[in-house]
Amino acid sequence: MLKQIIAASLVVSSLCFAETAPDPLPPPSPMPAPSPTTPPMPLPVPNDLPNDVPSVPAPAIAEPARTPATLPTTAPATAPSAQKSSPSTQPSAWKKFPTPGELARLMMAKKTEEQSKIQVAYFNLSQTFREKPSEFSLFGDNAPTLREFIERLELARDDQSIKAVLFYIGSGTGLQMAQAQEVSAALSELRRAGKKTFVYADTYDTASYMLASAATNICLMEGGEVFVPGIGFETMFFKGALDKLGVHADYVQIGEYKGAEEPFTRTEPSTELSGEMNKLVDAYFRQIVDTISLHRGLTNENVKRVIDDAMISAKQAKAAGWVDHLVDSDGLRDLMKSELGDEVNIVHDYGDAASADVDTSNPFAIFQLLNRKPVVSEKPQIAIVYAAGTIVDGRGGDGLFGGSSIGSEDIRRAMRIAGRDEKVKAVVIRIDSPGGSALASEAMWQSVRHVSANKPVIISIGSMAASGGYYLASAGDYVVADPAAIVGSIGVVGGKFVLTDLYEKLGITTTDFKRGQNADLFSSNTRFDDRQKRMIRTWMRNTYDQFTDRIRETRGNKIKNIDDIARGRIFLAADAKELGMVDELGGLATAITHAAGDADMEYGEYDVTVLPPPMTLADYISGRSDDDAAMPFSSPLILTSRSSTPGVSAPHVKLEIKADSLLHSLPRNIRTSLSQQLDLMRILEDRPVALMAPFVMTTK
């Protein structure tokens, strides 16, 4: 947006300069009688105009005939033989700036020329797409989310002027596997609509190639490679490190397949957890092989052989039928011209609302941007509520290692807005969560059921809805899941860390003063005794029974036997659908379409909004905040500024330094795993019962 303002300002400045600068071609004045000793005065003609600006021909002026003088001159003998002209004040190559009218005509001519070419929509996939919008928006609109990107692809699909689409991946994409499958599905829709689709990358990995496999033309740099080593899940085990530190994990769990306590109590997975993980990896691998085989017309054996080779060169990939063209990014235009049969016009920022024109003639435009809110639609609306991250009590925010958390109060607040707003006809909850607090999961379940009594509530599962994430998903009327989503892990884990040996190593001693038999229940100095363990196990059993009861209440007519899906088992979305845990496979767009149908609305009759809406900088600085809107920041280090005048209130301005800025050098899978485990430890500090998945998926 700032680049737009600067560019437009430069154009305006150039126009102003053109209007105030002296005209390089002034009106002709009466010419003196030609003299045999006076050469004709040359007119300055601009010769360095831009390539796209036609040259302005100089007016034709007849040059006097040069005949030899036959009469004697009457000038004094001392007079010079030739009259000296005054020096020119103009540069030898004066550039003629077009007037506003000429500029408008030139721009119109250029636009007409571009429209005569084949229109190709361009999309940059090398950037990272967020799952949910930012809660704080500097200019009133956010960086792209996955939903906004998919909507732009749908716009290109239905646009008759767009004949082809170009996707640029470059050296890699930040899309997760489930997100890549959503984009791949949209790419397949473009193909079915008769659009040619081109995907270019310097190198392909598993997620990016899964996406590209649906294209009509897969392009790879000639010196690049295809690196598809397969898929894996990684679980970190901390018991050895905890033993060295003198920390004991006093944990118990309900559900023999749960495995959430095993990272702290074992050095390797149990037989039950290993079986679940292997089953999940098999399902994922089968899905990857089947998808590539279907899109590329290859045999499963061909695909498996390339995966087992892990990395193949560009030439090998073309020979194996994995890519169609070996071309550098600079050769894409010529390639598309060859494939499409004519010159192409690449439409950058296609469908991007953020590239809308800005009134740069107003010097206060930047302040208007700072205070700009999303346009309020008068149409009926479908509200999207994002639930991404670890589930926590109270307010959510950013985690220590860059992860996010879902606060029970945030979901309650969003659902309250959706329930009260008469324009909101249906709600879609987008979930991407490994679980978290059992109490927060129940609070969110209740708030969703309250709204679903009057309005359709559809669930869209992204990468994961495990444990507490599926607890929340079960509150919806209809569940749609990405094909690569992980679903299940219905079980409970609880306990605490005992630090007695660590304290002893550090020379720390403690003395307890307590009243009540269970006053030391959460103490880090003592392990659970037998009575306390029975009490904790009863508490956890009650939570587990409540969890399964909630699922029976909403999906009892679809799930035949709760034991087949509970006890900590995990499933890929396709298997979860067969078991009745999921109603349909698809992305967020599928969930929105279903919500519209349940609300008796056709495509085009409604708009999509996000709840709660993001705050602008002006809102934040001025202290204007909706009681139903989430706060934009939470961070361990906060510098505050308040009014020093007694009796005068001022906005509470916060400047924060995030710890994750120092920790992003860690590999993403390790960062995510640490984040999940630390979140679990933090949850169990307050309440020794949690609903959390034990693993992190890694793909390359």
N, C-alpha and C positions, 0 to 999 in steps of 0.2 A: 504493500500500500504506500509506504514512504517513497519507494522507487517511482511509483506512478505520479505522486505529487511533484517530485523533483523533475521528472521528465516533462510533465505538463507545464511546470513553471518555466523551464528552459524554452519551450515552444513559445509561451506567451512573451517571454523576454525578447526573443528574436523578432517577434512581430512588432513589439514596441520599438525596437531598434530600427526596424525597417521603416516605420512610420516617421521617426524623428531624424533619421540620417539624411544627408543631402542626396538628392536624386542623381545617380551617376550618368543619367541621360537627360540633361536639362532641355527645355524647349529651345529650338534653334533660334538664334538671333540673326538680324540682317548681316549678310556676309559682305565684307569690303570688296571693292573691285579687285580682281586678281592682278597681281604684279608678276612680271617674269622672274623677279628675284624672291618672291614670297611663296613658299611651298604650301599646298593645301593643308588645312588643319585636320588632323586625324581625330575620329570619334573613338572614345574608349569603349571597347567591346568586351564584356565579361567572358573569360575563357576558362574559368575554373569552377563552373557550376557543378552541383552534385550530379551523379549519373542519372538519377531519376527525375531531374528537373530539365525540361527541354531548353535549349539555347534560345535566347531572344535575339533575332536578327536585327542588325543595325539598319536604320532607315537609309535608303539609297539616296546619295547626294551626287549630283553630276560634278565631275572634276573639270575645271576649265582647261581648254586646249593650251598646250605648251608650244607656242610659236616663237621663233627667235626674234628678238627686238631689232628693228631696222632703223629706228629713229635715235638720234643722239640723246643722251639723258641730260636733263636740266638740273640734276642734283649737284650740290657742291662736290668738289674733288675730294674733300675730306670726309664726305658722308660714307658710311659703311655700305658695302656692296649688298648686304642682305639685312633685312629687319629682324632683330632678335625678338623671339616670343617670350612672354613671361613664363617662368617655370610652373608646371602643373602641380596643384595641391592634392591631386588624387593619385592613389597607387596605380602602378602600371597595369595591374590585373585586378581591377575593382570588381568585387562580387556583388551581383545584383540580388538583393533579398526579395522574394516574392511578396506581393501585397497580400493581405488577408483573403481577398477574393481569389487571387491566383493560387494561394495555398489551398484553399478549399477545393478549387477545381482540380489541382494536382492530386490531392488526397482522394477525391472522388474518382479520378481516372485510375489511380493506383488500385483503389478498391474494386472498381469494375474489372480491371485486369486480373486481380486475384480471384474474383468470383468466376471468371471464365475458366479458371483451372479446376482440376479435380480437387475437391476439398478433403483434407485428411486431418482428423482430430488427433491432437498429440497429448499424451499423458505421461507424466514422470513418475515412475515407480521406484526410483532410487531413494526417495524420501520415506520417512516413517509415517504411517497413518495411525493416529490415536484411536483407541476404541471408543473413548468418550470425549466430549468437548471439554476444554479447559473451564474450570470454575471461575477463572478471572480472565477477562478479555481487555487488552489494552486499548484497542481501537473499535470495540464493539462487535468484532467478528473474529473467529478463531482460525488457527491453522487447520488443515484438512483432517476430517475424521473419515473413518472407513465408510460410514453411511453416506456422507456427502460425496465421496469419490464414486461409490456405486451409483448414486443418483445421476452423476454426470455421465457415466457410461450408458445409463438408460436413456438419457437425453440424446446422446449420439446415436443410439440404436434406432430411435424413432425419428431422427432428423433426416429427411430425404435429401438434403443438400450434402450430407456427409457420406462419402462413398467408401472410406477406409479409415482405420484407426491405427495409430502408431503408439506402442508402449516402449518406453525407454527404461531399462533396468540398470545398465552400466555395469559397475563392479559388484552390485548386490542390492538387495531390497531388505527392508526391515520388517517385512510382513511375516507374521507367524503362520504356521501351517493352515490353521482354520481360516485365517484371513485370506491367505493365498487361494484357498479353495473357493471362497466367496467371489474373489475377483475372477477366478477361472470360470466360474459359473456365469458371471456377467459377460465374459469374453465369448463363451459359447452362445449366449443369446445374440450377441452382435453377429456372430457367424451365421446363425440361423436366419437373421434378418437380411442376409445377403451382403453384409459388409466384409471387405477383406481386412484381415487383422495381421499386423506386423509386430513382433516382439523382438527387441534388440538387447543383447547383453554382451559385455566383455567376457563374462564367465557365468555359468549357471550352477546353482546349488539345488538341493532337493526341493525346497519351497518354491523358488523362482522357476524351476523347470516344470514343476507340477502346474503352475500358473500358465506358463508359456505353451504347454502341450496342447492347449485348446485353440491355439492360433492357427490361421491358414498359412502363415509364413514365420518360421522361427529363424532368426538371424543371429549369427555369432561372429565375433571378431576372429579373423583368420588365425591369429596367434593365441586365441583364448582356449578355454577348456570347459568341459562339462564335468562337474564334481558332485556326484550323487552317491555318497557312501552308504546311504540307508537311513535308519531312524533308531533312536535309542532313548531310554529313560534312565535317569541317574538319580540314585538316592544316596545321600551322604550319611555316614555313620560316625557319630561323635563320641561313642563310649570310650574308645582308647584315649582320646584327648581329655575327656572328663575324668577318667581314672588318674591320669598324670597330674591333673589339677587338684584332685581330691574332691570332686563333685560327684554325687550320686543322684541318679534320676529315679525317684520313687514314683513310678508310673504304673497305671493299670488301664486296660481298654476293654470295651464291649464290642464284640465282633471279631472272630478269629482271623478274618482277612483284612482287618483295618490297617494295621501296620504303622499307625502314626506315632506310636511310642518307640518303635524299634530303632530309629536313628539315635536315640539316647540310651537305650538299654541293651543293644546288641552291636556286634562288630560286622555282622552280615545279615541279610534278610532271612526270615523264617521260611519254612517250606510253603506255608500258605501264601505269604506275600510274594514269594518268587513265582508261584503258580499264577497269581493274578497279573503280575507284571509281564510274564512271558505271554500270557493270553492276549494282553493288550498290545504288546509289540507285534505279535503275529497278525492281529487284526489291522493294525496300522500299516504294516509292510504290505499286506495283501491289498489294501486300499490304494497304496501308491502304485503298485505294479499294475493293478487293474485299470486305474485312471490313465496312466501313460499308454498302456496297450490300446485302450479304447480310442483315445484321442489321436494317436499316431499310427494306428493300424499295424502295430507290431505284435509279435508273439510274446507271451509271458516269459518264455525262455530268453528271448533277446533282451528284454528289459532286465531280468535278473542277472544276466551275464554282465551287462554294463554296470549295474549296481555293484556287483562283486568286484569288478575292476576298479571301482571307486572313482577314478579320474581318467578321462580319455581326451585326447587332443581334438581340436576343431575338425581336422580332416577325418579323424576316426569317427567322430560324431556324425559327420555328414554321410560317410560311407555306411554307417549303421542305421541311417534313417532317423536320427534324433534331431537333426537340424536341416533346414532347407537351403540357407544361403550363408556363405562365408564372406562377410563384408564388414568394412570399418564403418563407424558411425557417420563419417563424412560421405560415404557412398550410399547412404540410405535413400536420399532424394532420387538419385539416378535409378536405384533398384525399384523404387515405387513407381517411377515414371515408366520403367520397362514392364512392370507387372500390371499397372493400371492403364497403360496405353496413351498417356498424355502427361503434360506438365502438372505438377501437384502444388497446391498451396497448403502448407502445414499450419493449422490453426492452433496456436499455443493458448494455454489457459482456457480451453474450451469448456464452457458451462460453469466457469469459476465466478461465483458472485463477488468474490473479493477483488476482482479486476474491474469492477464497475467504474465508470467515469467519476472523477472528483472535480468539484467546482474550484479550480485553482485561482480563479479571478478574485475569490474572497480571501483576504489575508488571514481570516480567522477559521479557514477550513480545517486546519489541524485540530483546533479545539472542538469543532463540530464532530470530528472523527472520534475524539477522546470520549465524547459524551453520547455517541450514537448507540442506540438500542436496536435490537432486531425489529424489523418491520412487523407490526401487529396485523395479523390477518383476520378478516371478518368471516372466513370460511370455517366450517367445523374442523376440529383438529384431532389428530392422533398424537398423544403425548408419548415420548420416549424417556424412560428413566434408566439411567446407566448404573449398574451394580458391578463394579470391577475392582478386584483386589481382595484382601483378607477382611473378613467380617469382624467388626469390633463394636463394642458398646459405645453409645454416644455419638460423637462426631468423627468422621473419617478424615483422611488427609494423605500426605505423602509419607512413605516409610523411610527408614534409615538408609536402605540400600536402593532407593529409587522406586520401590514398589508403592502401590497405592492401597488404601483400605476403604471399606464400605462401612459407614457409620449407621447404626440403627436409626438415629435421629435424622440423618440425611434422607433415608428412604421414607421414613414416616412423614417428613416434611413434604417431600415430592408427591407422595401419594395423597396427602391432605390437599395440596393444591389441585391435583388432578380430579379428586372427588368433588371439590367445591366448584370448579370452573365448569359452567354449563356448556361452553364451547368445546370442551374436551369430551369426545364421544367414545373413545377407547384408549387403552394404555398398553404400551409394549415395554416390557422390562428386559433389558439386554444384560445378561449375566456372564461374567468371566471371573470365577472365584474358586479357590481351593477350599473355602470354608472358613471357620473361625469360631467366634463365640456362640455357644449354644443359646444363651439368653438373648443375644442380639438377633439370632436367626429366628427365634420364636416371635420376637417383637415385630420384625419385618413381615413375617408370615401373616400375623394378625392384621397389620395395616393393609396388606394387599387383599386379603379376604374381605375386609370392610369395603374397599372400593369395588371389588368384583361382584358384590351384591347388587350393584346398580349399573355398572359399566363393564364391557368385555375387557379382560386383562389377559394378554398373550405374552408368553415367555419366549425369548430368543436367547439360546445358549451359544456363546462364542467358542472360545477354546476349551472352557472347562466349567462345569457346574458340579463340583464334588463336595460331598459331606454337607456342610452348612449351605453351600451354593445350591445343591439340589433341594435342600429343605426349603429355600426361598422359591425355587422353580416349581415345587409342588403346589404352591399357592395359586398358580395361574389356572385359567380355564383351558388353555391349549398350549402345548409345548413344542416349539420348533427348535431344532439343533443343527448346527453345522455338521456335515458328515465327519469331520475330524475332531469333533468335540469329545471330551472325556466326561462321563456321567456316572454318578453313583457314589461309592464310598460311604454308604449309610452305616455309620457306627459312631462310637464315642470314645474319646481318650481323655484321661485325667491324671493329675498327679502334681508333684512339685520337685524342685531341686534341693537336695540337702548338701550344705556347704561346710559341715563340721570339720572334715579333714582339711579342706582348704584353709579354714580359719586357723587350724592348728599349725599348718605350715607357715602361715603368715604371722603367727604369734598373737592372734586375735582371740580373746576370750569374751564370753557373754554370760549374763545372768538374767534369768527370766523371773518376772513377777506376774502371776496370772491368777485369775479367778474363773472358775468354770473348767470342766473336764476337757473341753475342746478349744480352749483359748489359744493353744499352740498348734492348732490344726495346720495353719499355713507357715509355721515357723521353719526357717531354713536350718535350724540347729538339730532337729530331731526327725527321724523317719516316722511314717505312720505306724502306730501300733496296730495290733490285730483288730481291736474294736473300731478304730478310725478307718482302717482299710475296708471293713464291712460297711461302714457308714458311707464311705466314698463310693464303693461299688453299688450300693443301693441307690445313691444319688445318680450315678451314671446309668443304672438300669432304668430308672424313672425317665431320664432324658431320652434314652434309646427308645423306650416304649412310646413316649410322646412323639418322637420323630416318626416312627413307623405309623402311629395313629394318624398323624397329619397326612401322610401319604395315602393311607387307606381312605381318609375322608374325601380327598379330592380325586384320587385315581383308583379307587377300589374297584370300579367297574372295568378297568383296563389292565390292572395287574392281577394275575391269577393267584400267585403265591408270593407273599411278601418276603419269605425266606429265600426265594430264588434270587432276589435282587439286593437283599440287605446283608447284614453281618460283615460289612466292610468291602463287599465286592465292587469292582470297577469295570466299566464297559465303554467301548467305543459307541458313538451315537447310533450307528446302524444296528448293532446288537441290542442297544437299549430300546430302540423302536420295536424290535421283535418281542421284547419283554414287557412292553406297555409303559415304559418310563418316558418315552418320547412319542409325540403324535405324528411328526413330519420332519423330514430332513430338508434343510434349507437355511438360508441366511437371514439377515435382518429384514431385507426387502420382502421375503416370503412371509415373515411374521407381520409386517405392516399391512400387506395385502389381506392376510387373514383377519386382522383386526378390523380393517375397513369393511370387509364382508359381514362380520358379526355385528357391526354398527349400521348395516344397511346403507353403506356409502360406496359409490362407484369411483373408479380412478379419475382424478381431476376434480372431484367434488370436495376434497379435503386438503388440508396442509398438515405437515408434520412439524411438531415443536419439541423442544427438549426441556425437561423440568428437572431441577429448577434452572431458570435461565442464568447465563453468566453475568457477573457484575462488570461494569466498565470501570476505568480508572477514576472517572469523575465521581461515580457512586462510592467508590472505596475511600477516596480522599475526603469527600464531603461527609462521610459517615452515613449516607443513605443506604440502608440495607433492608431488604424484606425479611421479616421474621421467619418466613418460610424458605429463605434462600441459604445455601450452604456458604460458610466462610471460605474464602479462597485459599488461605494458607494455613499450614501448621508445620512447625519446624522446631528442632531442639534449641537453636540459638536465635533469640529475638531481641532486637534493639527497638525501644519504644520512645515515642515523643508525645507528651501531653502538655496541655496549657499550664503555665506556671502561675496564672492569675487566679487567686481564690475566688470561688463562686462562678468561674467561667469554664464551661465545658468545651472541649475541643475534640476533633476526631482523633481516634487512637491509630496512629500511623505506625506500621510495623515494617522493619527492614530485616530480612532473614538471610542467614547463611546456611546452606543445606550441606549436610554431611555427605550426601551421595556424590557431590562434586569431587570429593577426594577419593571415592571408592569405585569410580566407573572404570578404572583400569582392570578390575577383576572381570573374568569371563562372565558372560550374561547368565549361564546356567548356575554358576557358583553364587553369583550375586542374588539370583532369584531364590535358590535353595536356602541361603543364609537368611534372606528376608523372611521366608515362610517359617523357618524354625525359630527365629527371634520373635516373630509375631506370635507364634504358639506359646513361647515362654512368657511373653508379656501378658497374653490372655490368661494363662494359668496362674499368674501372680494374684489376680483378683478373684478367680473362681476356678476350682480344680476340675472343670468339665469343659471340653471343647469338641467341636466338630471340624476336623481338619484332615486334608489329604496328605500323604507322606512323601510324594515324589514330585520331580520336576522333569518335564519332557525336553529333550534337546534334539534339534535337527540341524543338519548342515547341507 
